[in-house]
């Protein structure tokens, strides 16, 4: 029944890796209008379930059912791109064989415009054209370049001409996501789509998914995303699936109730076993039918496998040495890379007890500012004053501090006979690592074999050993599952020192940070005192008012145009470019509308039955080609103007 009501389903599926059962006889169905969030600890099988739904992996037992003709778009954590392609071409590849289809249509129009063709040949050509036009419509119509450029901009891909082979892992993920969204599938399967996106891009993606109404299954640790996008949450827990209607908030309530019921059930089982054992020990039983049944129930209960205990992460970060009155102050700080200003006249004062979140689009200088604040990077100009009592403990974005060749225990104990120093107290590393969910032999796993979430737990363990009073965390939430995220939030909120954090996780920032510092892309920074959602709403409103794109082009341009030191002629040229840029969308829209009208005329079979039809068709086709050239020029001019507006 589940499969009949679903457009995509798994029935009685089991999957085992390395003798460990990941999924145990589970069934799952996605309805035609459903949006499902998959949650659960790392290693419980969330990505596996997505790959099974996508048909990329096969189950050991059970089956997959998909509605006839359904097109599934799968976004993986490890995308595979053709390194020889440019970013723009890799994104455009999401449209499938569209370029080949356009070339075939052009050839067909040329063939149809030839004089002297008989009606039978013409009818055959018209039939082929109708088929090709229908396929093209499924791919977005004749002109989708504006969609390609728009999605590239929204996802923060700054260099659309860069080779895919030169991209970082985060950039490659964004290219893959852009191509998949552009393909407009019938079902979306998304594995951590918000990882490596900045808060602006996440805000856009959220709006995109809400507007598209495409059914989806999504793995994400972004709790606001879950609350706003999905209408059902499925938790994978110890090989089983547990479904909850609603978003993340409803899930938490029902999960608590379920786990309490499980604990009570197990407690009752153990109590009954103890009571029945005492009864059996008091004398020989099993003579009557009732007694035999009671003894058998006892044996069955003893044989019943106990419920596996859920291991949840919980830790406390030591406060470090006492902070003095002066913590960190930077004044009039400037920093440029390759002649491009990243920070302009930035002033920040960090005081005791502050938990500061640093946000902004990718490339706006968040990591640069964090490194300057902690004394790891010198500014080009300005002053950095760090208090004498400050001791920084940090986690960097690249996770570069981990030695791939070491085991977990070697990495954390640093080869000191399995002993560690936690806030001045010498402890053995084994029980310490149990606290970070590395039980038994898992402690001896090589770093290179760990998942992203497991590596993050190693870093959290090492963070405690640094004994800092100022924590500098660069994207600490990447690859963390929800239980680990909650544990990290609890520990940071209880930490007595200073926290400086760069993060894209809106829920995490709202929960942990007492202040937000926003980098606007023009090099300037400003404090935001309320919830991050209010800041994003303000940015969206400003974007609508100025006609800028999702990356805040117009806002950034306004800020740059007011930069001290920019001469009158430069401001004048920039303003002119801004005005021209604002008018381009309307021009493009008009040409695309005309192109659509011409395509409809060319697709109309009656055109070719008239005496003047062939000549008229040739004229229409010529105008159609002229529009295509004009649009190509306008798109190129759009890029040129954006570069002028965004130039420092």
Secondary structure as UniProt FT lines:
FT   TURN            2..5
FT   STRAND          8..17
FT   TURN            18..19
FT   STRAND          20..30
FT   TURN            32..33
FT   STRAND          35..39
FT   TURN            42..43
FT   HELIX           46..54
FT   STRAND          61..66
FT   TURN            68..69
FT   STRAND          72..75
FT   TURN            83..84
FT   HELIX           87..92
FT   HELIX           93..95
FT   HELIX           98..112
FT   TURN            115..116
FT   HELIX           119..138
FT   TURN            139..140
FT   HELIX           145..154
FT   TURN            155..156
FT   TURN            160..161
FT   HELIX           164..166
FT   HELIX           169..182
FT   STRAND          187..191
FT   TURN            193..196
FT   HELIX           199..212
FT   STRAND          215..219
FT   HELIX           223..229
FT   STRAND          232..237
FT   TURN            238..239
FT   STRAND          240..245
FT   HELIX           248..281
FT   HELIX           289..303
FT   STRAND          328..337
FT   TURN            338..339
FT   STRAND          340..350
FT   TURN            352..353
FT   STRAND          355..360
FT   TURN            362..363
FT   HELIX           366..373
FT   TURN            374..375
FT   STRAND          381..386
FT   TURN            388..389
FT   STRAND          392..395
FT   TURN            397..398
FT   TURN            400..401
FT   TURN            404..405
FT   HELIX           408..413
FT   TURN            414..415
FT   TURN            417..418
FT   STRAND          419..422
FT   TURN            423..424
FT   STRAND          425..428
FT   HELIX           429..434
FT   TURN            435..437
FT   HELIX           440..444
FT   HELIX           447..449
FT   HELIX           452..466
FT   STRAND          470..474
FT   TURN            476..479
FT   HELIX           482..494
FT   STRAND          498..502
FT   HELIX           506..512
FT   STRAND          515..519
FT   STRAND          525..528
FT   HELIX           532..546
FT   TURN            550..551
FT   HELIX           553..561
FT   TURN            564..565
FT   HELIX           568..603
FT   HELIX           605..609
FT   TURN            611..612
FT   HELIX           613..646
//
